[in-house]
Amino acid sequence: MIGKLLTSDQLKMKRTSLWLVTILVPFVTVLLKLAESLIRYDYYVKEVNKTGDWWTTHLNILIGIMVFAVPVGITITCSVIANTEHQSKGWKHTLALPLSRTGVYVSKFTWAVICSLISALLLTVGLALFGLCLGAKDPIPWIILFKNSFGPYISSLPIIAFQLWLSMVIRNQAFSITIGTVSAMVGLFLNFGDFTRWLPWAYPLQSFAFIMSEKGMVPNPDLLLMNLLGLGIGIVLLFIGAKDFARRDIY
Amino acid sequence: MAEMIIQTLQLTRKYGDRISVNRLNMQVKEGEIYGFLGPNGAGKTTTIRMLLNLIKPTSGEVRIFNKELKQNRLEILRQIGSLVESPSYYGHLTGYENLEVIRRLLEAPVNRIHQVLDIVRLTESANRLVKEYSLGMKQRLGIAAALLGMPKLLILDEPTNGLDPAGIQEIRELIKNLPKEYGMTILVSSHLLSEIDQMATQVGIIHKGKMIFQNSIETLREQSGARLKIVIDSPQYAVQFLHKQGISAKVEDEAIWLPQTNHDQAADINISLIQAGFRVSRLEEVKLSLEDIFLELTGKGESL
């Protein structure tokens, strides 16, 4: 069931801006980081001399860019996926076909996840290239880059589930994009509260390979926990969203 | 007796206090072209959406192929092709790709796409983006998509909406041929009586959510109450003359009207009128148009 839905959805996405968004988010992220590193070139030279760790020193600001780029990228991805059906008035036709409605929903979700993972992969590669461009002496720390790129995306599974549901259920995509963008910003602040840091919007910021501490950048002890939480809550939200979508009237 | 394809039992849908579809009992038999007729907002599309399980009835039941729709949704939908209101199409894909999207979902054979493109005569435009299509082509693509799964039942909601006369003619011919060539049963809705008149074998007329007529198109025409109209000089005298002969007649619009239209009777009346010295200039059978019947059924003043 899900296989034919996935291949059908894949064809629907042809010539849409979905692929552009998937590529653009990591590309712009790396580009911004590159610009920042070039502007503050002297600072970084000094800083790297002090810490003796080229990559970790550079990752610091990157986190600041990604924490916003990841949820906003997800928001737009979900919006494009849902809007392809809204625009074509395709729901009434797709759902009059002999398909499980839950399956239709899960297929859309799967594509949002696939696109996010592609973005994460491109980001990993992009950062490695960025290091090479700036002439990092240390060997490329693939594991760290990998964790740092995939970590926030995996923890964002609840955001994917929520944004997809919003975009699917409410036709006007201005609504879901506004909510997605605003909640990306709110997520930064949620992170500071002892209680609010457990809300899904705070997970991306707590899911990088490193965190800032008094001793500078140290490996993030919560990464695995946040990833597992994200996965768990994401799947629960996916299930709730799919059930809700399946019982709705289609116009 | 032909098998019942669609049967609704007391089908009702409410939106808040407003009843959109009211205890509708629709019956569509195998091989029919069922014309589902009603003014805009009568509940046609709501009914069709319930037939496709897109919206849920407030009460009542839908049975298709003699099975309850809710419990057998996938099995029933597998044998239905549909076009609901405006056609759905992905403008950024070509006509062929649009059909391929659906073919993958239905797991139909690849050559089926060529077949349906051929049926709706879109083969030449198959590789153009659908957003460049004319409205008629989009509508034909919608029908092609509905035909893709070789359905036993085709549900078309306003398939000629927004088309020019040539396009309407084309779609109409297409629809008329489907039951003959492929053994399909078709439900086609329209707010235009003339449309249904030229395609349908059965007619259901819905008005304010209620089915006010459901029978063959011939039965509808029989209700047209044919009358004999005789145009004659001095109709008043002629009527008096006919009354004396024991024939009931009345004067309307400078002519006399008789309820019976039998050929022999008409000839006899003509002879006796002429022999009595009246000058008969015209003798004709006049039927109410279907439009008039429709207006009579739905109450005057409703637009079609």
Interface residues (C-beta under 8 A of the other chain):
Chain A: K4 L5 T7 S8 L11 K12 K14 R15 T16 T84 Q87 S88 K89 G90 W91 K92 H93 T94 L95 A96 L97 P98 L99 S100 D249 I250 Y251
Chain B: R49 L52 N53 L54 I55 K56 R73 L74 E75 L77 R78 I80 S82 V84 E85 S86 P87 S88 Y89 Y90 G91 H92 L93 E97 E100 V101 I102 R104 L105 L106 E107 A145 G149
